[in-house]
Amino acid sequence: MTTPIKAIVFDYGGVLLNWDPRNLYSRYFQDNPLAIDEFLSEVHFMEWNAEQDRGRPFKEGISLLTNQHPQHERLIRAYHEDWEHSIVGAIPGTVEILKRVKQRGYPVFGLSNWSAETFPIMRRKFEFFDLFDDMVISGEVGMIKPDPRIFNLLLKKIGLPADQCLLIDDSDRNIAAAGEAGFRTVHYQSSTQLENELSILGIL
């Protein structure tokens, strides 16, 4: 017999919120959208941003990257100064699924790689965060997915074994690490796909 799922864990960016640095930088590359990816690749943006998610202060991260790429100082500083523009809103279908899961009596938890400096901005802006029973924000705990330690920390908050928890994430690496930690998983691709998989599992 399959162990019943007793708690649902949601990632935030890419699952519940439409986060993408291209949303912000499109304002700076209106005449050449293809240059956005060239810039992000040149400065190794995702690796750099992951350190803010891990807890590094933005001030320190910006200083480091502008020293390495002084020709891009304006663009680098823009990510912190105009950060809110990297999120263009919630993903309605997934937010509705979150509400339905909660209505069906499942405890819901969040596990997100997010800077401790910027997450409070979104926490205040979107009411659906009030639905969560608890959450782990990487920048607040000094570790990021797919580090196994952050999954163990989450399990302590949930108070259930991993095989009774379903984790929903859009990252291949995070899904693989969660699976190794014993979680049931759904690799998020769209709200329609998520609804179908939760229906198969009997959650919806």
Beta strands, then each sheet from edge to edge (+ up, - down):
strand 1: 7-10
strand 2: 17-19
strand 3: 87-90
strand 4: 108-112
strand 5: 134-137
strand 6: 165-169
strand 7: 184-187
sheet 1: 5+ 4+ 1+ 6+ 7+
sheet 2: 2+ 3-
end
